[in-house]
């Protein structure tokens, strides 16, 4: 039986960023087998992160706002431009 997946995206907001200019983006991929949280990093790839899990357990260093996939893609492109120096 194939595993279905649901992906939810979150903007990361902390003291150095805002809801309009989030510091980063996380996606939570939930499958029948469990879940995996990944952040889009300055390595320009999605990598595992404990940030959302840590937040759910009481660490309030950052806030996480659920966003659409389109919003997540815009944040990813902004990070790509920042890292590569592109337009």
Secondary structure as GFF3:
##gff-version 3
##sequence-region A 1 87
A	DSSP	beta_strand	5	13	.	.	.	ID=ss1
A	DSSP	beta_strand	24	31	.	.	.	ID=ss2
A	DSSP	beta_strand	34	40	.	.	.	ID=ss3
A	DSSP	beta_strand	46	48	.	.	.	ID=ss4
A	DSSP	alpha_helix	51	56	.	.	.	ID=ss5
A	DSSP	beta_strand	63	67	.	.	.	ID=ss6
A	DSSP	alpha_helix	69	84	.	.	.	ID=ss7
###
